[in-house]
Amino acid sequence: MDKPSTAIHCIVTRLSLLKPAHIRKFQKTVYDYHRKYGRILPWRKTADPYKILVSEVMLQQTQVSRVIDRYQQFVNTFPTIKFVASSSLHEILFVWKGLGYNRRAHSLKRLAEIIVTEYNSRIPSDFELLVNLPGIGKATANAILAFAFKKPVVFIETNIRTVYIVHFFDGRKSVDDNEIYPLVAQSLDMQKPKEWYSALMDYGVFLKKKFSNPSRKSTHYKKQSPFKGSNRQVRGKIIRILVEEGRLTEKQLLERVTFREEMVRTNMKKLKGEGLIIKKGKYIIIG
């Protein structure tokens, strides 16, 4: 595709109002791309709020390509929220294995227990109720509302942010989300929020490749620190070994996790504090 049309490729301020003609032009650009090149993703084929919630939790800080297979395996293994609530954390992490950020799996189990006991196993369709669930932030809550309940809410994630930076902030070196939110609200397809946000995200993926990740202009952009040798790697290895082995003594675990002992002990302590692992007798197991 060519560079975005100059008719809508304008610099704006947070107080700017888009003209109806500009909105129509912008929406046409996004939808035209989506109709030709839109991604076929398994969670887009369902109307089940539970499955959409699972996909949104998995997609937090994780690439779509890594999520697809795990998502399908997860919803096959745990077809309803009740299955998650009644399963052990060990069983959940076994399926989660490879996705990383294992705290999300723990949060998913905790929120499943809350939804089963407090909401009769029904996913809340209210923003305030969603954001009070473990592991559900504002963006994830709004994504669930848009995709599961087709509510015309306003939210930003990395691909959406990219679209607005490219189309409306040409030449700017720094863009704050507070400047983008009004534009997202004004250009939102109120009748088809689910389709609109899917189209925006797909178009954003394309623009990231075409313009070398414009999201780096965002004041919210943070370059992820290297994984190798990080606490994330140590945490992941501790969890992976315990999921595979079932239980190990502290001495055995320290021998298996081939990092500095002090670093391993520090992360074990944090994982215990988060409830991901526990000590049972002389053994350490998944919480």
Number of C-alpha atoms within 10 A of each C-alpha: 8 5 11 15 12 9 11 17 18 14 13 15 13 13 9 11 12 15 12 11 11 16 17 15 14 20 17 12 17 21 19 14 16 19 10 8 13 16 14 8 12 14 20 17 9 13 13 15 21 21 23 23 23 18 23 20 20 24 18 18 12 13 11 14 10 14 19 17 11 18 24 16 14 19 18 10 14 19 14 16 24 18 17 24 22 13 13 15 22 21 14 22 23 16 18 21 17 14 20 21 18 21 14 19 25 22 19 25 22 17 22 26 20 16 20 18 13 10 12 11 17 15 20 19 18 13 16 11 12 22 16 13 18 16 19 22 16 15 16 22 26 24 26 31 25 23 26 22 19 18 18 21 18 19 20 20 14 19 22 22 24 26 25 25 27 23 19 19 20 13 10 12 11 14 19 15 17 10 17 22 16 18 21 18 14 15 17 19 17 14 11 14 21 22 16 21 23 21 23 25 23 20 24 26 16 19 22 18 10 13 12 10 17 22 25 18 18 19 12 13 14 9 7 7 8 9 10 9 11 13 14 17 15 23 21 19 18 22 23 21 16 19 20 11 11 13 18 17 15 16 11 12 20 18 11 13 17 12 16 11 12 10 14 20 16 13 18 23 13 14 20 16 11 14 14 21 21 17 15 12 8 11 15 21 23 23 16
